[in-house]
């Protein structure tokens, strides 16, 4: 049976979270909590279930220092307990579809041949229905779904996070050797625990009221 949190607990944790500007470099995320966050990322939804991404957990301090230099010198890159680079798959092709279908067959215990209709749908939509740049942009958009899952999951565990787009993507790709892996950096997330010195931790959260952001149709 699934266990759930209450609506009040959900809103409390999402109200508590913010884009952390200063992390406490001495506080580290426990192995148990980090394993849960990695699994949350693995469970992220994607269009057609294709999962056109790789999550790069950068642990090497020297590598993180190098990435800071191409991240507008933002201290979160080195001070946070964990750094995750979200990379999207480039040049999606027939092989990617086949790998996904093979995994479905393995997990669900069905023959690959029974998935021919699904494969044709994916091929028509993702391959024939898009040109190369559009397909790459589509894959990049999927990454942001996973980023949202990570931020919400971290908040639920009382772990701070900061989503970041302030970095030089081409230089990240070069430093991490992503192009040869058919990957391109799309976003970064730093995670850990807020510093007591971070004034933004106690700043009121600024959001438009419901009537400004919802339409009932």
Wavefront OBJ file of the C-alpha trace (Angstrom):
o trace
v 0.000 0.000 0.000
v 1.297 3.438 -0.881
v 1.975 5.836 1.961
v 1.357 9.501 1.332
v 2.026 12.828 2.912
v -0.824 15.173 3.664
v -1.674 18.141 1.419
v -0.528 20.409 4.236
v 2.851 18.666 4.440
v 3.293 18.923 0.693
v 2.633 22.658 0.622
v 4.799 23.214 3.698
v 7.816 21.566 2.057
v 7.332 23.333 -1.275
v 6.987 26.636 0.576
v 10.158 25.857 2.530
v 12.255 25.180 -0.585
v 13.933 27.973 -2.518
v 16.765 28.300 -5.004
v 19.578 28.104 -2.480
v 22.233 30.727 -3.080
v 24.647 29.746 -0.305
v 25.295 26.173 0.773
v 27.024 25.013 3.928
v 30.093 23.225 2.468
v 30.542 21.206 5.680
v 27.142 19.501 5.501
v 26.817 16.495 3.208
v 23.795 14.565 2.030
v 23.717 11.071 3.536
v 24.234 8.062 1.313
v 20.706 6.856 2.044
v 19.128 10.169 1.065
v 21.264 10.510 -2.048
v 20.349 7.013 -3.178
v 16.682 7.997 -2.867
v 17.234 11.144 -4.944
v 19.041 9.183 -7.643
v 16.146 6.736 -7.748
v 13.692 9.640 -7.987
v 15.609 10.850 -11.025
v 15.589 7.367 -12.550
v 11.810 7.200 -12.071
v 11.212 10.544 -13.810
v 8.611 10.480 -16.588
v 9.428 11.296 -20.198
v 7.554 11.396 -23.478
v 7.093 7.851 -24.837
v 9.173 6.744 -21.841
v 12.295 7.270 -23.961
v 14.385 8.838 -21.162
v 16.648 10.791 -23.548
v 19.008 11.892 -20.803
v 22.020 11.190 -18.644
v 22.524 12.579 -15.137
v 26.188 13.309 -14.433
v 27.064 13.431 -10.728
v 30.282 15.424 -10.509
v 32.260 14.339 -7.444
v 35.840 15.362 -8.251
v 36.638 18.678 -6.474
v 39.070 19.702 -9.227
v 36.438 19.089 -11.883
v 33.894 21.082 -9.901
v 36.343 23.974 -9.585
v 36.867 23.889 -13.341
v 33.107 23.933 -13.912
v 32.703 26.856 -11.519
v 34.941 28.926 -13.779
v 32.405 28.507 -16.605
v 29.349 28.884 -14.344
v 29.510 32.640 -13.820
v 31.757 31.895 -10.797
v 28.748 30.756 -8.763
v 29.917 29.284 -5.446
v 27.127 26.698 -5.307
v 29.042 24.627 -7.865
v 31.778 23.841 -5.333
v 30.060 24.448 -1.982
v 27.023 22.202 -2.419
v 27.182 18.615 -1.235
v 26.252 17.291 -4.695
v 26.379 18.627 -8.246
v 24.287 17.101 -11.022
v 24.638 18.026 -14.681
v 21.525 17.205 -16.702
v 22.483 16.194 -20.223
v 20.095 15.455 -23.065
v 20.618 12.895 -25.812
v 21.520 14.342 -29.202
v 20.890 12.832 -32.631
v 18.220 10.427 -31.434
v 17.845 7.601 -33.914
v 16.567 4.107 -34.599
v 19.015 2.587 -32.126
v 17.579 4.630 -29.273
v 14.072 3.434 -30.065
v 15.225 -0.172 -30.239
v 17.060 0.064 -26.919
v 13.903 1.402 -25.286
v 11.757 -1.366 -26.786
v 14.240 -4.005 -25.665
v 14.077 -2.680 -22.122
v 10.269 -2.720 -22.179
v 10.351 -6.336 -23.352
v 12.781 -7.310 -20.578
v 10.899 -5.576 -17.775
v 7.386 -6.577 -18.825
v 8.196 -10.028 -20.120
v 6.835 -9.545 -23.618
v 8.237 -10.197 -27.073
v 9.751 -7.195 -28.832
v 7.660 -8.048 -31.890
v 4.461 -7.277 -29.984
v 5.644 -3.673 -29.611
v 5.809 -2.972 -33.340
v 2.830 -0.606 -33.250
v 4.368 1.412 -30.433
v 7.670 1.547 -32.301
v 5.967 2.827 -35.438
v 4.246 5.538 -33.405
v 7.520 6.649 -31.814
v 9.342 6.594 -35.136
v 6.633 8.643 -36.803
v 6.526 11.190 -34.006
v 10.141 11.530 -32.878
v 12.132 10.570 -35.978
v 10.074 11.300 -39.075
v 8.007 14.022 -37.403
v 10.954 16.232 -36.406
v 14.112 17.490 -38.026
v 17.422 17.177 -36.182
v 17.396 20.526 -34.305
v 13.748 20.080 -33.300
v 14.472 16.572 -32.046
v 17.405 17.817 -29.967
v 15.222 20.572 -28.505
v 12.518 18.012 -27.725
v 15.034 15.843 -25.874
v 16.299 18.850 -23.941
v 12.750 19.684 -22.849
v 12.402 16.195 -21.376
v 15.369 16.917 -19.109
v 13.473 19.705 -17.376
v 10.787 17.234 -16.303
v 13.472 15.266 -14.472
v 14.870 18.462 -12.968
v 11.450 19.284 -11.524
v 11.165 15.795 -10.058
v 14.552 16.190 -8.372
v 13.699 19.587 -6.867
v 10.373 18.375 -5.468
v 11.910 15.152 -4.154
v 14.717 17.031 -2.427
v 12.218 19.381 -0.795
v 10.200 16.420 0.461
v 13.346 15.102 2.170
v 14.271 18.496 3.621
v 17.276 18.846 1.311
v 18.095 22.164 -0.315
v 18.622 22.552 -4.039
v 19.294 25.175 -6.656
v 18.391 24.711 -10.339
v 20.890 26.544 -12.525
v 21.056 27.593 -16.161
v 23.789 30.174 -15.612
v 26.649 28.284 -17.199
v 28.444 28.058 -20.534
v 27.011 24.931 -22.113
v 29.625 24.511 -24.822
v 32.399 24.645 -22.231
v 30.587 22.204 -19.943
v 30.263 19.856 -22.910
v 33.981 20.157 -23.633
v 35.114 19.742 -20.017
v 32.892 16.705 -19.449
v 33.498 15.207 -22.899
v 29.802 15.070 -23.671
v 29.780 15.459 -27.464
v 31.489 12.119 -28.044
v 28.837 10.494 -25.870
v 26.016 12.049 -27.953
v 25.055 14.293 -25.033
v 24.630 18.025 -24.493
v 24.363 19.832 -21.161
v 20.942 21.345 -20.532
v 20.749 22.284 -16.845
v 22.578 21.959 -13.543
v 21.339 21.298 -10.033
v 23.296 21.776 -6.833
v 22.034 20.066 -3.681
v 22.930 20.103 -0.015
v 22.008 22.237 2.975
v 21.577 25.981 3.179
v 24.088 28.156 4.931
v 22.795 30.143 7.927
v 24.277 33.185 6.174
v 22.000 32.878 3.137
v 19.587 35.781 3.456
v 17.328 34.360 0.773
v 16.393 31.457 3.037
v 14.096 33.712 5.070
v 12.935 36.000 2.264
v 9.193 35.713 1.543
v 8.442 33.569 -1.496
v 7.130 35.732 -4.354
v 4.445 34.095 -6.503
v 1.483 35.503 -8.405
v -1.949 34.715 -6.951
v -3.993 31.817 -8.348
v -6.165 34.028 -10.525
v -3.070 35.249 -12.382
v -1.756 31.816 -13.309
v -4.796 29.532 -13.642
v -7.618 29.458 -16.156
v -10.643 27.244 -15.587
v -11.912 25.962 -18.923
l 1 2 3 4 5 6 7 8 9 10 11 12 13 14 15 16 17 18 19 20 21 22 23 24 25 26 27 28 29 30 31 32 33 34 35 36 37 38 39 40 41 42 43 44 45 46 47 48 49 50 51 52 53 54 55 56 57 58 59 60 61 62 63 64 65 66 67 68 69 70 71 72 73 74 75 76 77 78 79 80 81 82 83 84 85 86 87 88 89 90 91 92 93 94 95 96 97 98 99 100 101 102 103 104 105 106 107 108 109 110 111 112 113 114 115 116 117 118 119 120 121 122 123 124 125 126 127 128 129 130 131 132 133 134 135 136 137 138 139 140 141 142 143 144 145 146 147 148 149 150 151 152 153 154 155 156 157 158 159 160 161 162 163 164 165 166 167 168 169 170 171 172 173 174 175 176 177 178 179 180 181 182 183 184 185 186 187 188 189 190 191 192 193 194 195 196 197 198 199 200 201 202 203 204 205 206 207 208 209 210 211 212 213 214 215 216 217
